[in-house]
Amino acid sequence: MPNMGQSVFSGIADQEILSRVDKLLFTRERVLIAIDGMCCAGKTTMAERLGNALDANVFHLDDYFLQPHSRTPDRLNQPGGNVDVERFLAEVLIPALRGETAQVRRYDCHKDLVLPPVSVAPKKIVLIEGAYSLHPLVAPYYNLKVFCRIDPLLQLQRILKRNGKAALKTFENRWIPLENKYFEALDILSQCDIVIDSVQDNNIE
C-alpha cells in the first residue's frame, strides 16, 4: 500500500481509499472524506465512483459558492473566501457528522438563486468533493483527506474541452489563480493523506 502523501494512480488510489475507510469503520461510527484539488484533476469523477463503491453520500463544494451580496473585498481576499463554507458547515457537514438529515440548498450561480432544500438522509460514509473542501473551518472534521492534482498544461487542455475557449480565459485569469492562492497560502497539499496525480485524459471533471 502507498504511504501517506504518496502519489498514486486512480485504480490504486481507489483501493487505498477503500482500505483506509474499512479500517476507520472499525473504530468510528461514521467516516468523513474530503477530496480537494485542482480543477479538472478528476475530483468529481472519483467522488462519484467511490460514492457508489462505498454507498456514501456525496456533497459538492461547487454548490456552495459565495453569493454576490457576500463577496466583499475583505472576504474575497481570504484564501478560500469565495466559498460559503459557513453555510456548508451548518447545513451539510455538522448534520452528516451527527448522523442527521442534511438540508442541501444549492446555490445556482447562473440564476443567482439559492434553490429549495433537498433532504439527504444520513449514511455512515460521507464524501465531500471540490476545491476548498479542506478550508480551515471544515478541515478538522475529516477522517481522510485526499488531494487530486494535474499538470497545468493538461489542466488547460481539459478545461478547453469541457468549458470551451471563452471560459478557458476566465479559468486562467480568475479561478485557477484563486485556487492556487488557497492551496499555497494554507499549505493544503501537506495536510493530505493521499495525493493523486491525474495522467489519463478520459477524466475531465
Contact map, one row per residue, 1 for C-alpha under 8 A:
1110000000000001000000000000000000000000000000000000000000000000000000000000000000000000000000000000000000000000000000000000000000000000000000000000000000000000000000000000000000000000000000000000000000000
1111011100000001000000000000000000000000000000000000000000000000000000000000000000000000000000000000000000000000000000000000000000000000000000000000000000000000000000000000000000000000000000000000000000000
1111110000000000000000000000000000000000000000000000000000000000000000000000000000000000000000000000000000000000000000000000000000000000000000000000000000000000000000000000000000000000000000000100000000000
0111110000000000000000000000000000000000000000000000000000000000000000000000000000000000000000000000000000000000000000000000000000000000000000000000000000000000000000000000000000000000000000011100000000000
0011111000000000000000000000000000000000000000000000000000000000000000000000000000000000000000000000000000000000000000000000000000000000000000000000000000000000000000000000000000000000000001011110000000000
0111111100000000000000000000000000000000000000000000000000000000000000000000000000000000000000000000000000000000000000000000000000000000000000000000000000000000000000000000000000000000000000000111000000000
0100111110000000000000000000000000000000000000000000000000000000000000000000000000000000000000000000000000000000000000000000000000000000000000000000000000000000000000000000000000000000000000000111100000000
0100011111011000000000000000000000000000000000000000000000000000000000000000000000000000000000000000000000000000000000000000000000000000000000000000000000000000000000000000000000000000000000000111100000000
0000001111111000000000000000000000000000000000000000000000000000000000000000000000000000000000000000000000000000000000000000000000000000000000000000000000000000000000000000000000000000000000000001111000000
0000000111111100000000000000000000000000000000000000000000000000000000000000000000000000000000000000000000000000000000000000000000000000000000000000000000000000000000000000000000000000000000000001010000000
0000000011111110000000000000000000000000000000000000000000000000000000000000000000000000000000000000000000000000000000000000000000000000000000000000000000000000000000000000000000000000000000000000000000000
0000000111111111000000000000000000000000000000000000000000000000000000000000000000000000000000000000000000000000000000000000000000000000000000000000000000000000000000000000000000000000000000000000000000000
0000000111111111100000000000000000000000000000000000000000000000000000000000000000000000000000000000000000000000000000000000000000000000000000000000000000000000000000000000000000000000000000000101000000000
0000000001111111110000000000000000000000000000000100000000000000000000000000000000000000000000000000000000000000000000000000000000000000000000000000000000000000000000000000000000000000000000000000000000000
0000000000111111111000000000000000000000000000000000000000000000000000000000000000000000000000000000000000000000000000000000000000000000000000000000000000000000000000000000000000000000000000000000000000000
1100000000011111111100000000000000000000000000000000000000000000000000000000000000000000000000000000000000000000000000000000000000000000000000000000000000000000000000000000000000000000000000000000000000000
0000000000001111111110000000000000000000000000000000000000000000000000000000000000000000000000000000000000000000000000000000000000000000000000000000000000000000000000000000000000000000000000000000000000000
0000000000000111111111000000000000000000000000000000010000000000000000000000000000000000000000000000000000000000000000000000000000000000000000000000000000000000000000000000000000000000000000000000000000000
0000000000000011111111100000000000000000000000000000000000000000000000000000000000000000000000000000000000000000000000000000000000000000000000000000000000000000000000000000000000000000000000000000000000000
0000000000000001111111110000000000000000000000000000000000000000000000000000000000000000000000000000000000000000000000000000000000000000000000000000000000000000000000000000000000000000000000000000000000000
0000000000000000111111111000001000000000000000000000000000000000000000000000000000000000000000000000000000000000000000000000000000000000000000000000000000000000000000000000000000000000000000000000000000000
0000000000000000011111111100000000000000000000000000000000000000000000000000000000000000000000000000000000000000000000000000000000000000000000000000000000000000000000000000000000000000000000000000000000000
0000000000000000001111111110000000000000000000000000000000000000000000000000000000000000000000000000000000000000000000000000000000000000000000000000000000000000000000000000000000000000000000000000000000000
0000000000000000000111111111001000000000000000000000000000000000000000000000000000000000000000000000000000000000000000000000000000000000000000100000000000000000000000000000000000000000000000000000000000000
0000000000000000000011111111111000000000000000000000000000000000000000000000000000000000000000000000000000000000000000000000000000000000000000000000000000000000000000000000000000000000000000000000000000000
0000000000000000000001111111000000000000000000000000000000000000000000000000000000000000000000000000000000000000000000000000000000000000000000000000000000000000000000000000000000000000000000000000000000000
0000000000000000000000111111100000000000000000000000000000000000000000000000000000000000000000000000000000000000000000000000000000000000000000000000000000000000000000000000000000000000000000000000000000000
0000000000000000000000011111111000000000000000000000000000000000000000000000000000000000000000000000000000000000000000000000000000000000000000000000000000000000000000000000000000000000000000000000000000000
0000000000000000000000001011111000000000000000000000000000000000000000000000000000000000000000000000000000000000000000000001000000000000000000000000000000000000000000000000000000000000000000000000000000000
0000000000000000000000001001111100000000000000000000000000000000000000000000000000000000000000001010000000000000000000000011110000000000000000000000000000000000000000000000000000000000000000000000000000000
0000000000000000000010011001111110000000000000000000000000000000000000000000000000000000000000000000000000000000000000000001110000000000000001110000000000000000000000000000000000000000000000000000000000000
0000000000000000000000000000011111000000000000000000000000000000000000000000000000000000000000001000000000000000000000000000111100000000000011110000000000000000000000000000000000000000000000000000000000000
0000000000000000000000000000001111100000000000000000000000000000000000000000000000000000000000000000000000000000000000000000111100000000000001111100000000000000000000000000000000000000000000000000000000000
0000000000000000000000000000000111110000000000000000000000000000000000000000000000000000000000000000000000000000000000000000001110001100000001011100000000000000000000000000000000000000000000000000000000000
0000000000000000000000000000000011111000001000100000000000000000000000000000000000000000000000000000000000000000000000000000001111101000000000001111000000000000000000000000000000000000000000000000000000000
0000000000000000000000000000000001111100001000000000000000000000000000000000000000000000000000000000000000000000000000000000000011111100000000001111000000000000000000000000000000000000000000000000000000000
0000000000000000000000000000000000111110101000000000000000000000000000000000000000000000000000000000000000000000000000000000000001110000000000000011100000000000000000000000000000000000000000000000000000000
0000000000000000000000000000000000011111100000000000000000000000000000000000000000000000000000000000000000000000000000000000000000100000000000000001110000000000000000000000000100100000000000000000000000000
0000000000000000000000000000000000001111111000000000000000000000000000000000000000000000000000000000000000000000000000000000000000100000000000000000000000100000000000000000000100000000000000000000000000001
0000000000000000000000000000000000000111111000000000000000000000000000000000000000000000000000000000000000000000000000000000000000000000000000000000010000100110000000000000000000000000000000000000000000111
0000000000000000000000000000000000001111111000000000000000000000000000000000000000000000000000000000000000000000000000000000000000000000000000000001110000100000000000000000000000000000000000000000110000111
0000000000000000000000000000000000000011111111000000000000000000000000000000000000000000000000000000000000000000000000000000000000000000000000000001000000000000000000000000000000000000000000000000010000111
0000000000000000000000000000000000111011111111100000000000000000000000000000000000000000000000000000000000000000000000000000000011000000000000000001000000000000000000000000000000000000000000000000000000001
0000000000000000000000000000000000000000011111110000000000000000000000000000000000000000000000000000000000000000000000000000000011000000000000000000000000000000000000000000000000000000000000000000000000001
0000000000000000000000000000000000000000011111111000000000000000000000000000000000000000000000000000000000000000000000000000000000000000000000000000000000000000000000000000000000000000000000000000000000101
0000000000000000000000000000000000000000011111111100000000000000000000000000000000000000000000000000000000000000000000000000000000000000000000000000000000000000000000000000000000000000000000000000000000000
0000000000000000000000000000000000100000001111111110000001000000000000000000000000000000000000000000000000000000000000000000001110000000000000000000000000000000000000000000000000000000000000000000000000000
0000000000000000000000000000000000000000000111111111000001000000000000000000000000000000000000000000000000000000000000000000000000000000000000000000000000000000000000000000000000000000000000000000000000000
0000000000000000000000000000000000000000000011111111100000000000000000000000000000000000000000000000000000000000000000000000000000000000000000000000000000000000000000000000000000000000000000000000000000000
0000000000000100000000000000000000000000000001111111110100000000000000000000000000000000000000000000000000000000000000000000000000000000000000000000000000000000000000000000000000000000000000000000000000000
0000000000000000000000000000000000000000000000111111111111000000000000000000000000000000000000000000000000000000000000000000001000000000000000000000000000000000000000000000000000000000000000000000000000000
0000000000000000000000000000000000000000000000011111111100000000000000000000000000000000000000000000000000000000000000000000000000000000000000000000000000000000000000000000000000000000000000000000000000000
0000000000000000000000000000000000000000000000001111111100000000000000000000000000000000000000000000000000000000000000000000000000000000000000000000000000000000000000000000000000000000000000000000000000000
0000000000000000010000000000000000000000000000000111111100000000000000000000000000000000000000000000000000000000000000000000100000000000000000000000000000000000000000000000000000000000000000000000000000000
0000000000000000000000000000000000000000000000000011111110000000000000000000000000000000000000000000000000000000000000000010100000000000000000000000000000000000000000000000000000000000000000000000000000000
0000000000000000000000000000000000000000000000000111111111000000000000000000000000000000000000000000000000000000000000000011111000000000000000000000000000000000000000000000000000000000000000000000000000000
0000000000000000000000000000000000000000000000000010001111100000000000000000000000000000000000000000000000000000000000010110111000000000000000000000000000000000000000000000000000000000000000000000000000000
0000000000000000000000000000000000000000000000110010000111110000000000000000000000000000000000000000000000000000000000000000011110000000000000000000000000000000000000000000000000000000000000000000000000000
0000000000000000000000000000000000000000000000000000000011111000000000000000000000000000000100000000000000000000000000000000011110000000000000000000000000000000000000000000000000000000000000000000000000000
0000000000000000000000000000000000000000000000000000000001111111000000000000000000000000000000000000000000000000000000000000000111000000000000000000000000000000000000000000000000000000000000000000000000000
0000000000000000000000000000000000000000000000000000000000111111100000000000000000100001000000000000000000000000000000000000000111111000000000000000000000000000000000000000000000000000000000000000000000000
0000000000000000000000000000000000000000000000000000000000011111100000000000000000000000000000000000000000000000000000000000000001100000000000000000000000000000000000000000000000000000000000000000000000000
0000000000000000000000000000000000000000000000000000000000011111100000000000000000000000000000000000000011110000000000000000000000000000000000000000000000000000000000000000000000000000000000000000000000000
0000000000000000000000000000000000000000000000000000000000011111110000000000000000111011000000000000000001100000000000000000000000000000000000000000000000000000000000000000000000000000000000000000000000000
0000000000000000000000000000000000000000000000000000000000001111111000000000000001110000000000000000000000101000000000000000000000000000000000000000000000000000000000000000000000000000000000000000000000000
0000000000000000000000000000000000000000000000000000000000000001111101100000000011110000000000000000000000000000000000000000000000000000000000000000000000000000000000000000000000000000000000000000000000000
0000000000000000000000000000000000000000000000000000000000000000111111100000000000010000000000000000000000101001000000000000000000000000000000000000000000000000000000000000000000000000000000000000000000000
0000000000000000000000000000000000000000000000000000000000000000011111100000000000000000000000000000000000000001000000000000000000000000000000000000000000000000000000000000000000000000000000000000000000000
0000000000000000000000000000000000000000000000000000000000000000001111110000000000000000000000000000000000000000000000000000000000000000000000000000000000000000000000000000000000000000000000000000000000000
0000000000000000000000000000000000000000000000000000000000000000011111110010000000000000000000000000000000000000000000000000000000000000000000000000000000000000000000000000000000000000000000000000000000000
0000000000000000000000000000000000000000000000000000000000000000011111111011000001000000000000000000000000000000000000000000000000000000000000000000000000000000000000000000000000000000000000000000000000000
0000000000000000000000000000000000000000000000000000000000000000000011111111000000000000000000000000000000000000000000000000000000000000000000000000000000000000000000000000000000000000000000000000000000000
0000000000000000000000000000000000000000000000000000000000000000000000111111100000000000000000000000000000000000000000000000000000000000000000000000000000000000000000000000000000000000000000000000000000000
0000000000000000000000000000000000000000000000000000000000000000000000011111110000000000000000000000000000000000000000000000000000000000000000000000000000000000000000000000000000000000000000000000000000000
0000000000000000000000000000000000000000000000000000000000000000000001111111110011000000000000000000000000000000000000000000000000000000000000000000000000000000000000000000000000000000000000000000000000000
0000000000000000000000000000000000000000000000000000000000000000000000111111111111000000000000000000000000000000000000000000000000000000000000000000000000000000000000000000000000000000000000000000000000000
0000000000000000000000000000000000000000000000000000000000000000000000001111111010000000000000000000000000000000000000000000000000000000000000000000000000000000000000000000000000000000000000000000000000000
0000000000000000000000000000000000000000000000000000000000000000000000000111111110000000000000000000000000000000000000000000000000000000000000000000000000000000000000000000000000000000000000000000000000000
0000000000000000000000000000000000000000000000000000000000000000000000000001111110000000000000000000000000000000000000000000000000000000000000000000000000000000000000000000000001001100110000000000000000000
0000000000000000000000000000000000000000000000000000000000000000000000000001011111100000000000000000000000000000000000000000000000010010000000000000000000000000000000000000000001100100000000000000000000000
0000000000000000000000000000000000000000000000000000000000000000010000000011111111110000000000000000000000000000000000000000000000000000000000000000000000000000000000000000000000000000000000000000000000000
0000000000000000000000000000000000000000000000000000000000000000110000100011000111110000000000000000000000000000000000000000000000000000000000000000000000000000000000000000000000000000000000000000000000000
0000000000000000000000000000000000000000000000000000000000001001110000000000000111111000000000000000000000000000000000000000000000010000000000000000000000000000000000000000000000000000000000000000000000000
0000000000000000000000000000000000000000000000000000000000000001111000000000000011111111000000000000000000000000000000000000000000000000000000000000000000000000000000000000000000000000000000000000000000000
0000000000000000000000000000000000000000000000000000000000000001000000000000000000111111100000000000000000000000000000000000000000000010110000000000000000000000000000000000000000000000000000000000000000000
0000000000000000000000000000000000000000000000000000000000000000000000000000000000011111110000000000000000000000000000000000000000000000100000000000000000000000000000000000000000000000000000000000000000000
0000000000000000000000000000000000000000000000000000000000000001000000000000000000011111111000000000000000000000000000000000000000000000000000000000000000000000000000000000000000000000000000000000000000000
0000000000000000000000000000000000000000000000000000000000001001000000000000000000011111111110000000000000000000000000000000000000000000000000000000000000000000000000000000000000000000000000000000000000000
0000000000000000000000000000000000000000000000000000000000000000000000000000000000001111111111000000000000000000000000000000000000000000010000000000000000000000000000000000000000000000000000000000000000000
0000000000000000000000000000000000000000000000000000000000000000000000000000000000000111111111100000000000000000000000000000000000000000000000000000000000000000000000000000000000000000000000000000000000000
0000000000000000000000000000000000000000000000000000000000000000000000000000000000000011111111100000011110000000000000000000000000000000000000000000000000000000000000000000000000000000000000000000000000000
0000000000000000000000000000000000000000000000000000000000100000000000000000000000000001111111110000011100000000000000000000000000000000000000000000000000000000000000000000000000000000000000000000000000000
0000000000000000000000000000000000000000000000000000000000000000000000000000000000000001111111111000010000000000000000000000000000000000010000000000000000000000000000000000000000000000000000000000000000000
0000000000000000000000000000000000000000000000000000000000000000000000000000000000000000111111111100000000000000000000000000000000000000000000000000000000000000000000000000000000000000000000000000000000000
0000000000000000000000000000000000000000000000000000000000000000000000000000000000000000011111111111110000000000000000000000000000000000000000000000000000000000000000000000000000000000000000000000000000000
0000000000000000000000000000000000000000000000000000000000000000000000000000000000000000000111111111110000000000000000000110010000000000000000000000000000000000000000000000000000000000000000000000000000000
0000000000000000000000000000010100000000000000000000000000000000000000000000000000000000000011111111000000000000000000000000000000000000000010000000000000000000000000000000000000000000000000000000000000000
0000000000000000000000000000000000000000000000000000000000000000000000000000000000000000000001111111000000000000000000000000000000000000000000000000000000000000000000000000000000000000000000000000000000000
0000000000000000000000000000010000000000000000000000000000000000000000000000000000000000000000111111100000000000000000000111000000000000000000000000000000000000000000000000000000000000000000000000000000000
0000000000000000000000000000000000000000000000000000000000000000000000000000000000000000000000111111110000000000000000001100000000000000000000000000000000000000000000000000000000000000000000000000000000000
0000000000000000000000000000000000000000000000000000000000000000000000000000000000000000000000110011111000000000000000111100000000000000000000000000000000000000000000000000000000000000000000000000000000000
0000000000000000000000000000000000000000000000000000000000000000000000000000000000000000001110110001111100000000000001111100000000000000000000000000000000000000000000000000000000000000000000000000000000000
0000000000000000000000000000000000000000000000000000000000000000000000000000000000000000001100000000111110000000000011110000000000000000000000000000000000000000000000000000000000000000000000000000000000000
0000000000000000000000000000000000000000000000000000000000000000000000000000000000000000001100000000011111000000000011110000000000000000000000000000000000000000000000000000000000000000000000000000000000000
0000000000000000000000000000000000000000000000000000000000000010000000000000000000000000001000000000001111100000011111000000000000000000000000000000000000000000000000000000000000000000000000000000000000000
0000000000000000000000000000000000000000000000000000000000000011000000000000000000000000000000000000000111110000011110000000000000000000000000000000000000000000000000000000000000000000000000000000000000000
0000000000000000000000000000000000000000000000000000000000000011101000000000000000000000000000000000000011111001111000000000000000000000000000000000000000000000000000000000000000000000000000000000000000000
0000000000000000000000000000000000000000000000000000000000000010000000000000000000000000000000000000000001111111111000000000000000000000000000000000000000000000000000000000000000000000000000000000000000000
0000000000000000000000000000000000000000000000000000000000000000101000000000000000000000000000000000000000111111100000000000000000000000000000000000000000000000000000000000000000000000000000000000000000000
0000000000000000000000000000000000000000000000000000000000000000000000000000000000000000000000000000000000011111100000000000000000000000000000000000000000000000000000000000000000000000000000000000000000000
0000000000000000000000000000000000000000000000000000000000000000000000000000000000000000000000000000000000011111100000000000000000000000000000000000000000000000000000000000000000000000000000000000000000000
0000000000000000000000000000000000000000000000000000000000000000001100000000000000000000000000000000000000111111110000000000000000000000000000000000000000000000000000000000000000000000000000000000000000000
0000000000000000000000000000000000000000000000000000000000000000000000000000000000000000000000000000000000111111111000000000000000000000000000000000000000000000000000000000000000000000000000000000000000000
0000000000000000000000000000000000000000000000000000000000000000000000000000000000000000000000000000000011110001111100000000000000000000000000000000000000000000000000000000000000000000000000000000000000000
0000000000000000000000000000000000000000000000000000000000000000000000000000000000000000000000000000000011110000111110000000000000000000000000000000000000000000000000000000000000000000000000000000000000000
0000000000000000000000000000000000000000000000000000000000000000000000000000000000000000000000000000000011000000011111000000000000000000000000000000000000000000000000000000000000000000000000000000000000000
0000000000000000000000000000000000000000000000000000000000000000000000000000000000000000000000000000001111000000001111100000000000000000000000000000000000000000000000000000000000000000000000000000000000000
0000000000000000000000000000000000000000000000000000000000000000000000000000000000000000000000000000011110000000000111110000000000000000000000000000000000000000000000000000000000000000000000000000000000000
0000000000000000000000000000000000000000000000000000000000000000000000000000000000000000000000000000111100000000000011111000000000000000000000000000000000000000000000000000000000000000000000000000000000000
0000000000000000000000000000000000000000000000000000000010000000000000000000000000000000000000000000111100000000000001111100000000000000000000000000000000000000000000000000000000000000000000000000000000000
0000000000000000000000000000000000000000000000000000000000000000000000000000000000000000000000000001110000000000000000111110000000000000000000000000000000000000000000000000000000000000000000000000000000000
0000000000000000000000000000000000000000000000000000000010000000000000000000000000000000000000010011110000000000000000011111000000000000000000000000000000000000000000000000000000000000000000000000000000000
0000000000000000000000000000010000000000000000000000001110000000000000000000000000000000000000010010000000000000000000001111110000000000000000000000000000000000000000000000000000000000000000000000000000000
0000000000000000000000000000111000000000000000000000000100000000000000000000000000000000000000000010000000000000000000000111110000000000000000000000000000000000000000000000000000000000000000000000000000000
0000000000000000000000000000011110000000000000000000011110000000000000000000000000000000000000000000000000000000000000000011111000000000000000000000000000000000000000000000000000000000000000000000000000000
0000000000000000000000000000011110000000000000000000000111100000000000000000000000000000000000010000000000000000000000000011111100000000000000000000000000000000000000000000000000000000000000000000000000000
0000000000000000000000000000000111100000000000100010000111100000000000000000000000000000000000000000000000000000000000000000111110000000000000000000000000000000000000000000000000000000000000000000000000000
0000000000000000000000000000000111100000000000100000000001111000000000000000000000000000000000000000000000000000000000000000011111001000000000000000000000000000000000000000000000000000000000000000000000000
0000000000000000000000000000000001110000001100100000000001111000000000000000000000000000000000000000000000000000000000000000001111101000000000000000000000000000000000000000000000000000000000000000000000000
0000000000000000000000000000000000111000001100000000000000011100000000000000000000000000000000000000000000000000000000000000000111111000000000000000000000000000000000000000000000000000000000000000000000000
0000000000000000000000000000000000111110000000000000000000001100000000000000000000000000000000000000000000000000000000000000000011111100000000000000000000000000000000000000000000100000000000000000000000000
0000000000000000000000000000000000011000000000000000000000001000000000000000000100100000000000000000000000000000000000000000000001111110000000000000000000000000000000000000000000100100000000000000000000000
0000000000000000000000000000000001110000000000000000000000001000000000000000000000000000000000000000000000000000000000000000000111111110011000000000000000000000000000000000000000000000000000000000000000000
0000000000000000000000000000000001010000000000000000000000000000000000000000000000000000000000000000000000000000000000000000000000111111111000001000000000000000000000000000000000000000000100000000000000000
0000000000000000000000000000000000000000000000000000000000000000000000000000000100001000000000000000000000000000000000000000000000011111111000000000000000000000000000000000000000000000000000000000000000000
0000000000000000000000000000000000000000000000000000000000000000000000000000000000000000000000000000000000000000000000000000000000000111111100000000000000000000000000000000000000000000000000000000000000000
0000000000000000000000000000000000000000000000000000000000000000000000000000000000001100000000000000000000000000000000000000000000000111111100000000000000000000000000000000000000000000000000000000000000000
0000000000000000000000000000000000000000000000000000000000000000000000000000000000001000100010000000000000000000000000000000000000001111111111000000000000000000000000000000000000000000000000000000000000000
0000000000000000000000000000000000000000000000000000000000000000000000000000000000000000000000000000000000000000000000000000000000001111111111000000000000000000000000000000000000000000000000000000000000000
0000000000000000000000000000000000000000000000000000000000000000000000000000000000000000000000000000000000000000000000000000000000000001111111000000000000000000000000000000000000000000000000000000000000000
0000000000000000000000000000000100000000000000000000000000000000000000000000000000000000000000001000000000000000000000000000000000000000011111100000000000000000000000000000000000000000000000000000000000000
0000000000000000000000000000001111000000000000000000000000000000000000000000000000000000000000000000000000000000000000000000000000000000011111111000000000000000000000000000000000000000000000000000000000000
0000000000000000000000010000001110000000000000000000000000000000000000000000000000000000000000000000000000000000000000000000000000000000000011111000000000000000000000000000000000000000000000000000000000000
0000000000000000000000000000001111000000000000000000000000000000000000000000000000000000000000000000000000000000000000000000000000000000000001111100000000000000000000000000000000000000000000011000000000000
0000000000000000000000000000000011110000000000000000000000000000000000000000000000000000000000000000000000000000000000000000000000000100000001111110000000000000000000000000000000000000000000111100000000000
0000000000000000000000000000000011110000000000000000000000000000000000000000000000000000000000000000000000000000000000000000000000000000000000011111000000000000000000000000000000000000000000011111000000000
0000000000000000000000000000000000111000000000000000000000000000000000000000000000000000000000000000000000000000000000000000000000000000000000001111100000000000000000000000000000000000000010010111000000000
0000000000000000000000000000000000111100111000000000000000000000000000000000000000000000000000000000000000000000000000000000000000000000000000000111110000000000000000000000000000000000000000000011110000000
0000000000000000000000000000000000001100100000000000000000000000000000000000000000000000000000000000000000000000000000000000000000000000000000000011111000000000000000000000000000000000000000000011110000000
0000000000000000000000000000000000000101100000000000000000000000000000000000000000000000000000000000000000000000000000000000000000000000000000000001111101100000000000000000000000000000000000000000111000000
0000000000000000000000000000000000000000000000000000000000000000000000000000000000000000000000000000000000000000000000000000000000000000000000000000111111100000000000000000000000000000000000000000010000000
0000000000000000000000000000000000000000000000000000000000000000000000000000000000000000000000000000000000000000000000000000000000000000000000000000011111110000000000000000000000000000000000000000000000000
0000000000000000000000000000000000000000000000000000000000000000000000000000000000000000000000000000000000000000000000000000000000000000000000000000001111111000000000000000000000000000000000000000000000000
0000000000000000000000000000000000000000000000000000000000000000000000000000000000000000000000000000000000000000000000000000000000000000000000000000011111111100000000000000000000000000000000000000000000000
0000000000000000000000000000000000000011100000000000000000000000000000000000000000000000000000000000000000000000000000000000000000000000000000000000011111111110000000000000000000000000000000000000000000000
0000000000000000000000000000000000000000000000000000000000000000000000000000000000000000000000000000000000000000000000000000000000000000000000000000000111111111000000010000000000000000000000000000000000000
0000000000000000000000000000000000000000000000000000000000000000000000000000000000000000000000000000000000000000000000000000000000000000000000000000000011111111100000000000000000000000000000000000000000000
0000000000000000000000000000000000000001000000000000000000000000000000000000000000000000000000000000000000000000000000000000000000000000000000000000000001111111110000000000000000000000000000000000000010010
0000000000000000000000000000000000000001000000000000000000000000000000000000000000000000000000000000000000000000000000000000000000000000000000000000000000111111111100110010000000000000000000000000000000010
0000000000000000000000000000000000000000000000000000000000000000000000000000000000000000000000000000000000000000000000000000000000000000000000000000000000011111111110110000000000000000000000000000000000000
0000000000000000000000000000000000000000000000000000000000000000000000000000000000000000000000000000000000000000000000000000000000000000000000000000000000001111111100000000000000000000000000000000000000000
0000000000000000000000000000000000000000000000000000000000000000000000000000000000000000000000000000000000000000000000000000000000000000000000000000000000000111111100000000000000000000000000000000000000010
0000000000000000000000000000000000000000000000000000000000000000000000000000000000000000000000000000000000000000000000000000000000000000000000000000000000000011111111110000000000000000000000000000000000000
0000000000000000000000000000000000000000000000000000000000000000000000000000000000000000000000000000000000000000000000000000000000000000000000000000000000000011111111110000000000000000000000000000000000000
0000000000000000000000000000000000000000000000000000000000000000000000000000000000000000000000000000000000000000000000000000000000000000000000000000000000000001001111111000000000000000000000000000000000000
0000000000000000000000000000000000000000000000000000000000000000000000000000000000000000000000000000000000000000000000000000000000000000000000000000000000000000001111111100000000000000000000000000000000000
0000000000000000000000000000000000000000000000000000000000000000000000000000000000000000000000000000000000000000000000000000000000000000000000000000000000000011001111111110000000000000000000000000000000000
0000000000000000000000000000000000000000000000000000000000000000000000000000000000000000000000000000000000000000000000000000000000000000000000000000000000010011001111111111000000000000000000000000000000000
0000000000000000000000000000000000000000000000000000000000000000000000000000000000000000000000000000000000000000000000000000000000000000000000000000000000000000000011111111100000000000000000000000000000000
0000000000000000000000000000000000000000000000000000000000000000000000000000000000000000000000000000000000000000000000000000000000000000000000000000000000000000000001111111111000000000000000000000000000000
0000000000000000000000000000000000000000000000000000000000000000000000000000000000000000000000000000000000000000000000000000000000000000000000000000000000000010000000111111111100000000000000000000000000000
0000000000000000000000000000000000000000000000000000000000000000000000000000000000000000000000000000000000000000000000000000000000000000000000000000000000000000000000011111111110000000000000000000000000000
0000000000000000000000000000000000000000000000000000000000000000000000000000000000000000000000000000000000000000000000000000000000000000000000000000000000000000000000001111111110000000000000000000000000000
0000000000000000000000000000000000000000000000000000000000000000000000000000000000000000000000000000000000000000000000000000000000000000000000000000000000000000000000000111111111000000000000000000000000000
0000000000000000000000000000000000000000000000000000000000000000000000000000000000000000000000000000000000000000000000000000000000000000000000000000000000000000000000000111111111100000000000000000000000000
0000000000000000000000000000000000000110000000000000000000000000000000000000000000000000000000000000000000000000000000000000000000000000000000000000000000000000000000000011111111110000000000000000000000000
0000000000000000000000000000000000000000000000000000000000000000000000000000000000000000000000000000000000000000000000000000000000000000000000000000000000000000000000000001111111111000000000000000000000000
0000000000000000000000000000000000000000000000000000000000000000000000000000001100000000000000000000000000000000000000000000000000000000000000000000000000000000000000000000011111111100000000000000000000000
0000000000000000000000000000000000000100000000000000000000000000000000000000000100000000000000000000000000000000000000000000000000110000000000000000000000000000000000000000001111111110000000000000000000000
0000000000000000000000000000000000000000000000000000000000000000000000000000000000000000000000000000000000000000000000000000000000000000000000000000000000000000000000000000000111111111000000000000000000000
0000000000000000000000000000000000000000000000000000000000000000000000000000001000000000000000000000000000000000000000000000000000000000000000000000000000000000000000000000000011111111100000000000000000000
0000000000000000000000000000000000000000000000000000000000000000000000000000001100000000000000000000000000000000000000000000000000010000000000000000000000000000000000000000000001111111111100000000000000000
0000000000000000000000000000000000000000000000000000000000000000000000000000000000000000000000000000000000000000000000000000000000000000000000000000000000000000000000000000000000111111111110000000000000000
0000000000000000000000000000000000000000000000000000000000000000000000000000000000000000000000000000000000000000000000000000000000000000000000000000000000000000000000000000000000011111111100000000000000000
0000000000000000000000000000000000000000000000000000000000000000000000000000001000000000000000000000000000000000000000000000000000000000000000000000000000000000000000000000000000001111111000000000000000000
0000000000000000000000000000000000000000000000000000000000000000000000000000001000000000000000000000000000000000000000000000000000000000000000000000000000000000000000000000000000000111111100000000000000000
0000000000000000000000000000000000000000000000000000000000000000000000000000000000000000000000000000000000000000000000000000000000000000000000000000000000000000000000000000000000000111111111100000000000000
0000000000000000000000000000000000000000000000000000000000000000000000000000000000000000000000000000000000000000000000000000000000000100000000000000000000000000000000000000000000000111011111110000000000000
0000000000000000000000000000000000000000000000000000000000000000000000000000000000000000000000000000000000000000000000000000000000000000000000000010000000000000000000000000000000000010001111110010000000000
0000100000000000000000000000000000000000000000000000000000000000000000000000000000000000000000000000000000000000000000000000000000000000000000000000000000000000000000000000000000000000001111110000000000000
0000000000000000000000000000000000000000000000000000000000000000000000000000000000000000000000000000000000000000000000000000000000000000000000001000000000000000000000000000000000000000001111111000000000000
0001100000000000000000000000000000000000000000000000000000000000000000000000000000000000000000000000000000000000000000000000000000000000000000011110000000000000000000000000000000000000000111111110000000000
0001100000000000000000000000000000000000000000000000000000000000000000000000000000000000000000000000000000000000000000000000000000000000000000011100000000000000000000000000000000000000000000111110000000000
0011111100001000000000000000000000000000000000000000000000000000000000000000000000000000000000000000000000000000000000000000000000000000000000001110000000000000000000000000000000000000000000011111000000000
0000111100000000000000000000000000000000000000000000000000000000000000000000000000000000000000000000000000000000000000000000000000000000000000000111100000000000000000000000000000000000000010011111100000000
0000011111001000000000000000000000000000000000000000000000000000000000000000000000000000000000000000000000000000000000000000000000000000000000000111100000000000000000000000000000000000000000000111110000000
0000001110000000000000000000000000000000100000000000000000000000000000000000000000000000000000000000000000000000000000000000000000000000000000000001110000000000000000000000000000000000000000000011111000000
0000000011000000000000000000000000000000110000000000000000000000000000000000000000000000000000000000000000000000000000000000000000000000000000000001111000000000000000000000000000000000000000000001111100000
0000000010000000000000000000000000000000000000000000000000000000000000000000000000000000000000000000000000000000000000000000000000000000000000000000010000000000000000000000000000000000000000000000111110000
0000000000000000000000000000000000000000000000000000000000000000000000000000000000000000000000000000000000000000000000000000000000000000000000000000000000000000000000000000000000000000000000000000011111100
0000000000000000000000000000000000000000000000000000000000000000000000000000000000000000000000000000000000000000000000000000000000000000000000000000000000000100000000000000000000000000000000000000001111110
0000000000000000000000000000000000000000000000000000000000000000000000000000000000000000000000000000000000000000000000000000000000000000000000000000000000000000000000000000000000000000000000000000000111110
0000000000000000000000000000000000000001110010000000000000000000000000000000000000000000000000000000000000000000000000000000000000000000000000000000000000000000000000000000000000000000000000000000000111111
0000000000000000000000000000000000000001110000000000000000000000000000000000000000000000000000000000000000000000000000000000000000000000000000000000000000000110010000000000000000000000000000000000000011111
0000000000000000000000000000000000000011111110000000000000000000000000000000000000000000000000000000000000000000000000000000000000000000000000000000000000000000000000000000000000000000000000000000000000111
